[in-house]
Amino acid sequence: MANKLNLQERRRARLRFQLRLKSGGRPRLSVFRSGKHIYAQVIDDKAGRTLAAASTLEKAQRESLRTGADKDAATLVGKLLAERAKAAGVTEVVFDRGPYLYHGRVKALADGAREGGLSF
């Protein structure tokens, strides 16, 4: 029987393959969610570099948030990432949720990024 880690790796690989087919050259907004924090970055896969990044570990976010593991924190990170991506000249991205379901904190981050001006 496959363990949880193998299933996550397969789900991540399947999603990345579909994103590569359908992205049309747009940068990828990648999300990582841990038990205590949430991280997001806009990645240009062709050049292999990160264009913008935000997380709940940054000092300004740690001071203003009660915890880094709730929907409010995820929304704030999404808005901050959108501001930084727009400053880097990125307005359209493709959303890479990784092995996580589009629900809860991942959905809140996506909604915050949309409110901040990114389109996907």
C-alpha positions, -999 to 999 in steps of 0.1 A, spaced: 0 0 0 13 34 -9 21 57 20 10 93 24 43 108 12 43 88 -20 7 98 -27 16 135 -22 46 132 -45 25 116 -72 -2 143 -68 24 171 -70 40 156 -101 7 151 -118 -3 187 -111 30 202 -122 28 183 -155 -7 197 -162 5 232 -152 34 229 -176 11 220 -205 -15 247 -198 7 276 -184 14 293 -217 47 307 -204 32 323 -174 51 322 -140 40 298 -114 26 308 -80 37 280 -57 23 274 -23 38 255 7 18 250 38 32 237 71 16 233 105 27 267 117 33 288 86 24 293 50 48 303 22 42 314 -14 65 324 -43 62 333 -79 87 313 -100 98 317 -136 104 281 -146 121 290 -179 148 311 -162 148 290 -131 145 319 -106 121 333 -80 105 366 -90 87 373 -57 81 356 -24 62 361 9 56 341 40 43 344 76 79 341 88 87 377 79 92 400 108 63 424 99 39 395 95 50 378 127 43 410 147 9 417 132 -5 382 132 -17 361 161 -5 329 143 9 320 109 -14 290 106 -48 305 99 -69 319 70 -62 355 80 -25 349 77 -28 332 44 -49 361 30 -23 386 42 5 366 25 -15 364 -7 -19 402 -8 17 408 0 29 384 -27 6 401 -52 21 435 -44 57 421 -48 48 403 -80 33 434 -95 64 454 -86 84 427 -104 62 432 -135 41 400 -131 3 403 -134 -7 368 -147 4 336 -130 -7 300 -130 -16 287 -95 4 257 -82 -14 243 -51 11 215 -48 -2 184 -31 -27 204 -10 -64 206 -17 -78 239 -29 -95 245 5 -89 265 37 -56 283 39 -46 275 3 -79 290 -10 -75 320 13 -40 326 -1 -53 324 -36 -82 348 -28 -58 373 -12 -35 372 -43 -65 379 -65 -75 408 -43 -40 421 -46 -42 422 -84 -29 389 -97 -50 370 -122 -51 333 -126 
